């Protein structure tokens, strides 16, 4: 049976970095946005706002705050108040703000690799040290948190830990036990947690996303959580994100770190956020089914038709982390770009442990995914 997500939409003339970075004959499966129409309630809300015709200075509406509060409660069983929200134009802005707010030169930030590249730039931006912890892997290739490894990664001056959960690029959705291990060690060492949970709504059964701040009031007191509807509802270009900070003192420091350089969510971002969180649930349920089917199709294809390539089925996100080290290719991303005309993210972009890997975005119509995989298979 066909799905609304099977529709092929031309994005070449839509100001898309994903579709315009490379030559016309290159199929882009790299940037983490989806090739699907956003939910119709979001499009309707934006059209209505445009038709009003006046686009003056906005302020964050109570209805915007209420939409976030309701979503977090219904979807993640997380009770927050509107006063605990700080609206932002992006999650990357948020974790850089957190580092500026909570650290000073001479202190350090702990990151886990492979990880979303902007995490690796935080130390330079905040003029602090970078402390790196390569994620542990099982023999089957699954990444996990090992208590000893986490302890050993912490240095005397580590002051903030950047968590990414669900994890980009590996697709892990960390278990409660893993989250408790990290939180416990951070609390013992007086380390703040900044948790990027932007993919929290893209999780596949039986896995369940657990906001680390919900583990206990003490953990929440030391945590800044960053969220957005952007990945969930494909509205990244509208710059609508927010932080949840239950500790009022921490929240004041975070807001102060803006220093007049960072604003909030614009007029259209607010309209899209409200519509998505209020009326987008049924669309999301259909999306998750489609993504799960794409994920399983991809896993089977890699397992049977891509010699030397392997992957662990992601528990969350719409990103696949392909291990190409057995192919004999020196640079798999460059090989696939040149010989398959498929654009993927190079594994080294996510840190040294990512070398020999590529990241593939499977949030696209099935025929697009099929075409990309066929090209890759032929190139091998």
Number of C-alpha atoms within 10 A of each C-alpha: 2 6 10 13 19 15 15 15 12 9 13 13 8 9 10 13 13 19 22 15 12 15 11 11 9 18 21 25 25 19 17 20 24 22 23 18 16 19 21 14 18 24 16 14 19 18 13 12 16 12 9 8 8 8 11 7 7 12 11 14 12 10 13 20 22 16 17 25 20 18 19 17 12 11 12 16 13 16 12 16 15 15 12 15 19 20 24 22 21 25 24 17 15 27 24 19 22 30 26 22 19 17 18 14 11 11 20 26 27 25 24 25 22 25 26 20 15 14 23 23 12 23 22 10 12 21 16 21 19 18 20 18 18 19 19 16 12 8 7 9 12 16 19 16 19 14 12 9 13 20 15 9 15 22 14 8 15 23 24 25 23 22 22 24 24 28 26 28 27 28 24 22 27 24 16 15 10 16 19 16 17 20 25 15 15 22 15 8 16 13 23 26 27 25 25 27 22 25 24 25 22 24 22 19 9 6 13 19 22 20 22 25 24 15 14 11 12 14 19 21 18 21 27 26 25 27 25 27 25 24 19 24 26 18 22 19 13 20 22 26 26 24 25 24 26 21 16 12 10 19 22 12 15 23 16 13 18 16 10 8 6 14 12 19 22 19 19 20 23 26 24 28 28 24 21 28 22 17 15 19 15 9 16 18 11 13 21 20 12 19 24 23 13 20 24 13 16 20 18 14 16 18 15 10 15 19 13 15 17 22 20 18 20 25 25 29 32 28 26 24 22 23 21 23 17 11 15 10 15 12 17 23 23 18 17 23 18 13 14 22 21 24 28 21 22 20 25 18 19 24 19 13 17 22 19 21 25 27 26 25 24 27 24 23 21 20 12 18 22 17 13 22 19 15 17 19 16 12 15 16
